[in-house]
Amino acid sequence: MLDRKERTMTHLAILLTVYLQATLWPAAAGVLADVGTSFNALAALFAGYLTGILAFIAVVSGYQLMTAGEDVQQATRAKRALGLSLAGAVLVGTAATLAPVITGTIK
């Protein structure tokens, strides 16, 4: 088990790797990305990852809700998880849609 400092360093390394891939991807073609393009690419990358995670959570919580039977606590937890995953999907979709608009306005 990793301690807190090691987990923090691991998370920072992952975020730095994702950021570098998002910002330097156009550099492979010989073009350096500007801030707006980098921000849009990073938003699209996170939206892609989060969409899959939220879909998985929705499927699992839907299964838990179907199999809850008469257990009220399990049904309540499953409904809450399903609602939160749907709210998260709306939030991710809104953020991915607004990212290009915001960066277009800043330029």
C-alpha positions in Angstrom: 0.0 0.0 0.0 1.3 3.4 -0.9 1.5 6.1 1.7 0.0 9.5 1.1 3.2 11.1 -0.3 3.7 8.3 -2.8 0.1 8.5 -3.9 0.3 12.2 -4.4 3.5 11.9 -6.4 1.9 9.1 -8.5 -1.2 11.3 -9.2 1.0 14.3 -10.1 3.0 12.1 -12.5 -0.2 10.9 -14.2 -1.6 14.4 -14.5 1.7 15.7 -15.9 1.8 12.8 -18.5 -1.8 13.5 -19.6 -1.1 17.2 -19.8 2.1 16.7 -21.9 0.3 14.3 -24.2 -2.5 16.8 -24.7 -0.3 19.8 -25.3 2.5 18.2 -27.2 0.5 15.9 -29.5 0.4 18.4 -32.3 4.2 18.8 -31.9 4.6 15.4 -33.6 3.5 17.1 -36.8 5.9 19.9 -36.2 3.3 22.4 -35.0 3.4 23.7 -31.4 -0.1 23.8 -29.8 -1.4 27.1 -28.5 -3.1 27.3 -25.1 -6.7 27.1 -26.5 -5.9 24.0 -28.5 -4.2 22.4 -25.5 -7.1 23.3 -23.2 -9.7 21.9 -25.7 -7.6 18.7 -26.2 -7.3 18.2 -22.4 -11.0 18.8 -21.9 -11.8 16.2 -24.6 -9.4 13.7 -23.2 -10.9 14.0 -19.7 -14.4 13.9 -21.1 -13.6 10.7 -22.9 -12.2 9.0 -19.8 -15.0 10.2 -17.5 -17.7 9.2 -20.0 -16.6 5.6 -19.8 -16.2 5.7 -16.0 -19.7 7.2 -15.5 -21.3 4.7 -17.9 -19.7 1.9 -15.9 -21.0 3.4 -12.6 -24.5 3.7 -14.1 -24.5 0.1 -15.2 -23.3 -1.2 -11.9 -25.8 1.0 -9.9 -28.6 -0.1 -12.2 -27.8 -3.7 -11.6 -27.7 -3.1 -7.9 -31.1 -1.4 -8.1 -32.5 -4.3 -10.0 -31.2 -6.9 -7.5 -32.1 -4.9 -4.4 -35.4 -6.6 -4.0 -36.9 -5.6 -0.7 -33.7 -4.2 0.8 -34.6 -0.5 1.1 -31.1 0.7 2.0 -29.4 -1.0 -1.0 -32.1 0.4 -3.3 -31.6 3.9 -1.9 -27.8 3.6 -2.3 -28.2 2.4 -5.9 -30.6 5.2 -6.7 -28.2 7.7 -5.3 -25.3 6.3 -7.3 -27.4 6.2 -10.5 -28.5 9.8 -10.0 -25.0 11.0 -9.3 -23.6 9.3 -12.3 -26.3 10.9 -14.5 -25.6 14.3 -13.0 -21.9 13.7 -13.5 -22.5 12.8 -17.2 -24.5 16.1 -17.6 -21.6 18.0 -15.9 -19.0 16.4 -18.1 -21.0 17.0 -21.3 -21.5 20.6 -20.4 -17.9 21.2 -19.6 -16.7 19.5 -22.8 -19.2 21.7 -24.8 -18.3 24.9 -23.1 -14.5 24.5 -23.3 -14.2 25.5 -26.9 -16.6 28.4 -26.4 -14.6 29.7 -23.5 -11.3 29.4 -25.2 -12.7 31.0 -28.4 -14.0 33.9 -26.3 -10.6 34.4 -24.6 -8.7 34.7 -27.9 
